[in-house]
Amino acid sequence: MNIGAGAKIIGGVTVGNNAVIGANAVVIADIPPFTLAVEIPEKNYKKMDINMNKYNFIGVDIEALTYQQMFKIVDSWFQKPIAKSRHIAVINAYCATMALDNPRLKKIYNKADITGPDGKPFVYWLQRYFRSECDQFDASSLLIEFCKRAKIKNYSFYLYGGHLDVVEQMKKNLELMFPYLDIVGYYSPPFRKLTTEEDKKIVHEINRLNPDVICVGLGTPKQDYWIEEHKEIINSAVFLPCGAIFDFFGGRVPRAPKWVSKFCLEWFYRLLGKDFKRLWYRYTVMNVIFLWNFFLQLTGKEYGSSQPSE
């Protein structure tokens, strides 16, 4: 690969024009006459897992795909005579960073049937790396796309999570937005672990209602654990981790304006809202930890710590 005459290589990062770097180079930016690329050391190349348009971000595989491609897969699930339940995970920097020190969570994400990028920086990176289309799989967009698809495929929905008044209002708002939508039920769990009997009862109720899509709004990582624990005992459903969007669609927290999302500042808009105390650590410290470990990964150094090292 040829990259500019005065190229500099600093810790595996190459900048310039007319320099030659190895076959494992990843071009990040190409603005003539300058190009920025990262050379992935051979020892670390397999860790990147770039097969099937998957890229491994500090231990978590994320797929580069569009909603059109996703629904081809989802439709094939429902065409099978005896369909098993499926899990679509959406991964952002917070999820990937939490998984660094949480083997259970990392396993849940990497075993998901589809793992989409939540967050535009991930989307931009995947688009640039694979030279292919990639949509943003944030929970809001994912749910809206499923609601739109329901007009064609008649998907039915179940809502699990949130305060009772929030989930009830979410149901009403979704039905106003999509009048054809079939929301067969909802449940607002208490802020404690359900007893075995309570859990059996709600699983029985969900299986009786037989929804196609189950929206789980318990927050990360609680909702991920819940999906893992129930995927094998709830029949033929697609689990969507919804987190904060119960509050968005339930009217408790306003959505960011479109221009804010366009400039990748939705996180900042949320940070300045009602949940500042809960979100400040997530959007400051955790993001820095992610960037540090991702830098270590790109430069071939060992990563995997939840704390920046010297």
VOGU-3710 file (C-alpha; in Angstrom, 3 decimals, decimal comma):
1> mnigagakii> 0,000/0,000/0,000  1,509/3,350/-1,025  1,055/6,395/1,162  2,825/9,749/0,620  6,580/10,813/0,672  7,199/12,175/4,103  5,064/9,691/5,924  5,757/9,317/9,611  5,166/6,146/11,587  4,486/6,749/15,259
11> ggvtvgnnav> 3,426/3,737/17,313  1,977/2,060/14,243  0,230/5,217/12,988  1,356/6,392/9,551  0,797/9,908/8,231  2,014/11,432/4,989  2,357/10,757/1,261  4,343/8,195/-0,794  5,310/5,798/2,031  4,807/2,055/1,885
21> iganavviad> 3,193/0,238/4,777  2,223/-3,396/5,225  -0,782/-5,358/3,998  -2,424/-5,113/7,404  -2,844/-1,346/7,179  -6,193/0,258/7,888  -6,765/3,584/6,129  -8,664/5,923/8,455  -8,660/9,121/6,395  -7,674/9,872/2,812
31> ippftlavei> -7,662/13,616/2,125  -5,110/14,312/-0,641  -2,246/14,891/-0,361  -2,344/13,331/3,094  -3,465/9,912/4,223  -3,816/8,588/7,756  -3,516/4,841/8,251  -2,939/2,413/11,086  -0,697/-0,607/10,678  -2,049/-3,622/12,586
41> peknykkmdi> 0,828/-5,773/13,870  0,694/-9,404/12,765  0,416/-10,667/16,347  -2,725/-8,580/16,850  -4,306/-9,016/13,427  -6,366/-12,093/14,268  -7,802/-10,311/17,284  -9,416/-7,775/14,966  -11,797/-10,432/13,557  -12,637/-8,814/10,232
51> nmnkynfigv> -14,407/-11,814/8,722  -17,974/-11,426/7,456  -17,792/-7,638/7,801  -17,294/-7,864/11,551  -14,816/-5,653/13,343  -13,655/-6,402/16,861  -13,699/-3,289/19,042  -11,661/-4,076/22,200  -13,061/-7,587/22,382  -16,618/-7,124/21,075
61> diealtyqqm> -17,530/-8,005/17,482  -19,677/-5,421/15,691  -21,165/-5,986/12,247  -21,290/-3,563/9,351  -24,760/-3,971/7,880  -27,844/-2,043/6,818  -31,426/-2,400/8,010  -32,315/-3,883/4,649  -29,703/-6,586/5,158  -30,834/-7,116/8,742
71> fkivdswfqk> -34,474/-7,682/7,778  -33,478/-10,304/5,222  -31,958/-12,199/8,126  -34,882/-11,521/10,486  -37,451/-12,603/7,879  -35,560/-15,865/7,402  -35,817/-16,526/11,153  -39,598/-16,316/11,095  -39,873/-18,522/7,999  -38,541/-21,547/9,854
81> piaksrhiav> -41,208/-24,026/11,070  -39,838/-24,112/14,616  -38,079/-20,815/15,218  -35,883/-20,271/18,243  -35,632/-16,919/19,968  -33,022/-14,487/18,700  -31,065/-11,567/20,134  -30,124/-8,358/18,324  -27,489/-6,517/20,356  -26,629/-2,845/19,883
91> inaycatmal> -23,130/-1,874/20,988  -21,737/1,525/21,910  -18,509/2,559/23,630  -20,093/2,101/27,061  -21,130/-1,491/26,288  -17,721/-2,411/24,882  -15,917/-0,842/27,847  -18,113/-2,618/30,389  -17,383/-5,910/28,645  -13,631/-5,449/29,154
101> dnprlkkiyn> -13,848/-6,639/32,765  -17,076/-8,615/32,416  -16,600/-11,971/30,644  -20,298/-12,776/30,949  -21,333/-9,558/29,216  -18,696/-9,980/26,494  -19,970/-13,495/25,830  -23,577/-12,253/25,591  -22,608/-9,624/23,013  -20,426/-11,934/20,946
111> kaditgpdgk> -23,066/-14,699/20,933  -25,862/-12,358/19,824  -27,438/-13,291/16,497  -26,840/-9,767/15,174  -24,586/-7,149/16,744  -25,087/-3,659/15,331  -23,185/-0,408/15,915  -24,914/2,015/18,279  -23,139/5,339/17,861  -22,059/7,191/14,736
121> pfvywlqryf> -18,301/6,972/15,410  -18,601/3,174/15,131  -20,670/3,552/11,960  -18,120/5,899/10,362  -15,262/3,566/11,267  -17,023/0,491/9,819  -18,003/2,337/6,642  -14,441/3,491/6,157  -12,853/0,169/7,005  -15,077/-2,122/4,910
131> rsecdqfdas> -15,875/0,410/2,171  -19,519/-0,626/2,479  -22,826/0,746/3,669  -23,588/0,577/7,375  -26,566/1,914/9,315  -26,610/3,114/12,900  -28,298/0,567/15,151  -29,219/2,770/18,067  -32,160/1,409/20,035  -34,563/4,148/18,907
141> slliefckra> -33,892/3,642/15,207  -33,953/-0,128/15,600  -37,387/-0,090/17,233  -38,780/2,380/14,687  -37,520/0,231/11,810  -39,205/-2,835/13,341  -42,429/-0,846/13,758  -42,315/0,187/10,107  -41,610/-3,386/9,049  -44,608/-4,563/11,060
151> kiknysfyly> -46,920/-2,950/8,510  -45,665/-5,481/5,955  -44,876/-8,471/8,140  -47,502/-8,039/10,901  -44,990/-8,335/13,725  -46,512/-8,291/17,189  -44,728/-6,634/20,126  -44,321/-7,013/23,873  -42,828/-4,312/26,124  -40,850/-5,373/29,203
161> gghldvveqm> -39,364/-2,733/31,515  -39,706/0,862/32,676  -41,970/2,503/35,240  -45,614/1,477/34,869  -46,755/4,950/33,787  -43,843/5,184/31,336  -44,439/1,820/29,656  -48,178/2,502/29,431  -47,519/5,860/27,781  -44,931/4,282/25,500
171> kknlelmfpy> -47,548/1,806/24,303  -50,024/4,634/23,608  -47,447/6,751/21,798  -46,252/3,892/19,597  -49,843/3,051/18,677  -50,449/6,694/17,750  -47,310/6,758/15,601  -48,057/3,394/14,004  -51,855/2,748/14,134  -51,466/-0,745/12,680
181> ldivgyyspp> -49,086/-1,816/15,457  -50,061/-4,886/17,496  -48,670/-4,511/21,031  -50,010/-7,643/22,710  -48,859/-6,832/26,243  -46,437/-5,102/28,575  -44,957/-5,542/32,030  -43,250/-3,142/34,424  -41,049/-5,276/36,717  -40,289/-4,193/40,292
191> frkltteedk> -36,888/-2,720/41,158  -35,667/-5,995/42,570  -34,955/-9,483/41,294  -38,146/-11,390/40,565  -38,819/-14,488/42,607  -38,712/-17,790/40,744  -42,497/-17,977/40,862  -42,934/-14,409/39,591  -40,524/-15,052/36,753  -42,263/-18,273/35,735
201> kivheinrln> -45,577/-16,457/35,710  -44,393/-13,670/33,403  -42,622/-16,148/31,089  -45,841/-18,158/30,861  -47,776/-14,979/30,053  -45,340/-13,923/27,333  -45,398/-17,385/25,770  -49,204/-17,361/25,858  -49,297/-14,011/24,046  -46,594/-15,242/21,632
211> pdvicvglgt> -45,136/-11,875/20,512  -42,721/-11,720/17,600  -40,634/-8,909/19,100  -39,851/-8,333/22,782  -38,543/-4,861/23,681  -36,514/-5,023/26,891  -35,968/-1,704/28,663  -33,997/-2,445/31,818  -30,767/-0,591/31,071  -27,297/-2,003/30,445
221> pkqdywieeh> -26,214/-4,564/31,589  -29,408/-5,663/33,382  -31,364/-6,022/30,152  -28,545/-8,042/28,583  -28,578/-10,487/31,496  -32,368/-10,749/31,306  -32,236/-11,576/27,600  -29,557/-14,212/28,202  -31,594/-15,812/30,985  -34,859/-15,872/28,999
231> keiinsavfl> -33,805/-16,450/25,412  -34,080/-20,222/25,741  -37,375/-20,298/27,666  -39,388/-17,755/25,675  -40,577/-19,076/22,344  -39,821/-17,748/18,861  -39,212/-14,081/19,645  -36,640/-11,475/18,651  -35,231/-9,652/21,686  -34,402/-5,964/21,282
241> pcgaifdffg> -32,422/-4,205/24,057  -34,146/-0,830/24,387  -32,692/0,840/27,489  -33,455/4,555/27,686  -35,860/4,606/24,763  -38,673/3,533/27,106  -38,197/6,984/28,636  -38,081/8,620/25,185  -41,224/6,980/23,840  -42,866/7,143/27,260
251> grvprapkwv> -42,401/10,913/27,400  -40,226/11,064/30,527  -37,120/12,272/28,681  -37,198/14,346/25,450  -35,333/13,108/22,372  -32,456/15,174/21,056  -33,212/17,344/17,997  -32,153/15,838/14,665  -29,347/18,373/14,196  -27,849/17,299/17,527
261> skfclewfyr> -27,823/13,647/16,424  -26,388/14,620/13,047  -23,313/16,089/14,748  -22,895/13,066/17,064  -23,816/15,111/20,149  -26,853/13,205/21,369  -24,780/11,922/24,280  -24,049/15,525/25,336  -27,723/16,461/25,055  -28,650/13,544/27,323
271> llgkdfkrlw> -25,852/14,410/29,729  -27,344/17,868/30,281  -30,817/16,452/30,882  -32,618/14,837/33,816  -30,171/11,951/34,223  -26,903/13,888/34,645  -25,952/12,097/37,889  -26,420/8,698/36,257  -24,806/9,504/32,912  -21,815/11,742/33,635
281> yrytvmnvif> -19,448/8,848/34,457  -20,663/6,876/31,444  -20,135/9,700/28,966  -16,850/11,015/30,342  -14,732/8,438/32,164  -16,021/5,360/30,321  -15,566/6,973/26,915  -11,972/7,904/27,775  -11,310/4,322/28,897  -12,733/3,033/25,612
291> lwnfflqltg> -10,570/5,375/23,537  -7,453/4,442/25,501  -7,995/0,717/25,042  -8,917/1,129/21,379  -5,669/3,065/20,859  -3,761/0,212/22,501  -5,523/-2,259/20,216  -4,696/-0,261/17,083  -1,037/0,099/17,993  -0,617/-3,596/18,779
301> keygssqpse> -0,290/-3,270/22,529  -2,182/-5,396/25,005  -5,545/-3,947/25,939  -8,232/-5,169/28,303  -7,997/-2,969/31,358  -10,943/-0,882/32,504  -8,486/1,767/33,673  -5,922/3,744/31,635  -2,416/2,525/32,382  0,853/4,411/32,317
//
